Amino acid sequence: WVYYYQQKFGAEEPYTGKSYFPNLTPRATYAAMISYLDEQVGDIVAKLQDLGLYENTLIIFTSDNGPTYTGGADTPFFDSAKPFKTKRGWAKGYLYEGGIRVPMIASWPGHIAANTKSDHLSAFYDVMPTLCDIIGLPIPEQTDGISLLPTLLNNSQTKKHEYLYWEFPAYSGQQAVRVGKWKGIRKDIFYMNLNIELYDLGTDIQEQNNLAAQYPDIVEKIEAIMKQEHIPSSLDKFKFAQLGDK
């Protein structure tokens, strides 16, 4: 695959960064990794079919974060994270949409209808409760996740998240909350920036128009959720002294 993309892309500028191994053809290598992954998924599907298990297997393909920009990944060339590449913090490690909004593909012959879509608001921690629901195990109480099985089966999703919450101590400290169409985000917490930006994702998925001044009641609600959901960590590098952690 690398050779194929070397021929396709032509001459490249080598990657000589410090944090990853040097790479003479970073674009070709990146594309080859994607193609190899796709090929491996095909191998898994083929093996399931050979074993007669495909019709009784749920396959979920997704990611835990948006695309990276490190290690020589040429994000402008591949147009990664479009349409979210409009501001600082559009990629992995940030809590703007480019860092946390990812697609999820599910295949389950005879159960999930082909070419169906859902805009159900979910998070990665919904996968485990979903699998428990499918195999008939009780969903543990110590999880914020809910089962997506009704959505997968195109039934009415009676259980829905009231909100989603994220926090991440990297990149100067961040918090984010999603409530319906509203998204609130704090950044640079370690620099004592406790202001909350507010975006209407129904009309502004690029998070360009900060509406915090126009909707102080929504900001207040989001701030209350941030305060409620933040739990001080026992690990020093995950502590937020600016939020009162000791």
N, C-alpha and C positions, 0 to 999 in steps of 0.2 A: 504493500500500500504506500509506503514512503516513496518508493521509486516512482510509482504511478503519479503521485501528486508533485513530485519534483519535476517531472516532465510537464505536468499541467500548469504549474505555477511559475516555472522558470527560476531564474537566479533570485536568491534571497539574501537579506542581511543576517548574518549569523547572530545567535543569541549568546552573549558572554556574561550574563548576569551572575551575581554572587550567590544567590540563594538557591539556585537550581543548577543542574548539570548544563554545561554549554551545549549548544545545539547548532549545527551548521545550517539546518533547514527547518526552522521552527514552524513555519506555516504548513509545510508538507507533513511534518511530524504530527502536528495538531489534527489535521484533516485525516491522517492515517489512523490516529487513535479513535476518532469518531467512526470511521468506516470499519475498523476492527471490532469495536464494540457492537456495531450493528450486525456484523457477521456472526459474532458470538451469540447474540440474542437469537439469530436465525438457527444457529446450531442447537441451542436449547429447545427451541420449538420443534425442530426436526427430530431430536431425540425423544421428546415427549410423544410425538406422533408415532415413532417407531415402537415405543413401549405401550402404545394404546392408552396413554394417560392424558393426551392433549385435551380431549373433550371434557375432562373432569378436573382441569387445572385452571386456576385463576392466575393470570400473569399481570403484574403491575410494574410499569416502567415510569420512573419519575426521578427527581433530583432533590437533594436537601438544600440547595442554594442556587443562586444564579451563576452565570459564567465568571470565570476568573480572568484577571488581567495580568497575572504574574507569570513568571517562568517562560517568558518569550511568546505568550499567546497574543497574536496580532488581532485584537478585537475590532479595530476599524476595518481591517481587511475582510473579516468574516461577518461584520455587521452584528456582532454579538449583542444580546439583550435588547435589540430593537423591539419596541419603540421607547425603551426606558433610558437610553443613553443621552440624557439631556442635561445632566448635572453631576456634581461630585457625589459619589456614593451609589452608582448604578449597578455595581457588581457584587460578587461574593464578599461577605464580610460586612456589608452595609444593610441597613434596614429600610432603605427606599425600595420600591417595588422591584427594581432590577436585581436586587440581592436576595429577595425572598419569594417573589412570585414565579412559580415554575409550572409547566404543564404536567399532567398526569395521564398516562394512557393505561387502560385496563382492558384485558381480553379474557373472556370466559365463555366459550362456545355454548350456546343453548341457554345462557343466562343473561349476558349483556348483548343487547341488540347492536348490530354493526352501525357505524356512522352516527351514533347518538352522542350528544354533548350535554354537559351540565355546568351551570355557573354556581353550584353549591359552594359556599365558603368553607374551606377545610384547611387542615394543617397536617403535617407529617405524622403527628402523634395520633391521628385518627386511624392509621393503618392497622395498628395492633388491635384496637377494639373491633374493627371490621373483621379481621381474621378470626377473632374469638367468636364473634357473632355467627360467622359462616360455619365453624366447626362445632358450635353448640357449647362453648365454654363461657362461664360468667366473665363479664368485663371487670377487671380489677378496679377497686374504688380509687386507687392511687394514680389516677390518670385524668388529664383534662380532655382526653380524646373521646369522640363519639363514633358509633358505627356508621359507615357510609354504605352499608349493604342496601338499604332502600334506594339510595341514589344509583348505585350500580345496577340494580334491577329495574330502574326506571319507575320506581314506586314513589309514593309521597314520603318525603324526608321529614318526619315529625320532629325529630331531635335536631336542633340547630345550635350553633355556637352563638351565645349572646355577644361575645367579642373574642378576638385573638390577641395574645400578648407576646411580645418579644423583648428580650434585652440582651445586650452583648457588650462586654467591657473593652473590646478592641476598637481601634480607630477613635480613640478619645472618649469612649463610652456612649452607649445608645440605648434608647427605649422606644418602643412603638406599640400602638394599639390600633386594631381595626374593629370598628363598630358599624355594621351595615356598609353604607357607602363611604363612611368617614374614616380617615386614616390620620392619626396623630403621631408625631415623631419628635423625639428629643435627640439631639446630637451634641457632641463636644461637652458631655456632662462633666468630664474630668477638668474642664476649664471653667467650671461653675456656670455653664449655660444651661439653665433649667427651663428655658422658654420652650413652648410646644408649637411646632408647625402643624397646620391643619389643612388637609386636602380632601376634596370631594372626588373620590375615585370613579364615581359614576360618569363624570364629565372631564376628569383630569388625571388619567392614569400616569401621565408623565410627572405629576406632582410639581407643577410649575406655578400654580396660583395659591399662595398661602392665605387661607381664609380665617386665620385665628382671630383677627381683630373683628371680623364680621359676626362670628359665632362664638362668643365667650362662654355660652352655656355648654356647647359641645366640648370645648377645650376643658372646662371644669370637670365634665363627666369623664373625659379621657384621663385627666390628671388623677382623678380619684381611683380609676382602675389601675394606673401605673403604681400608685401608692399601695393599693391593696395587694397587687400581684407580686411586687418586688419582695423577695425574701433574701436577707443577707446570706452570703455564701461563707462557708468555712474556709475557703481557699482565698488567700490574700489577693491573688491576681484577678479574682472575680468580684472583689468587693468594690462598692461605690461609696466612698467616704462622703461624697457630696450629697448622697441620699440618706446619710445617717448611719451607714454601716460602720461597725467597730471591729 
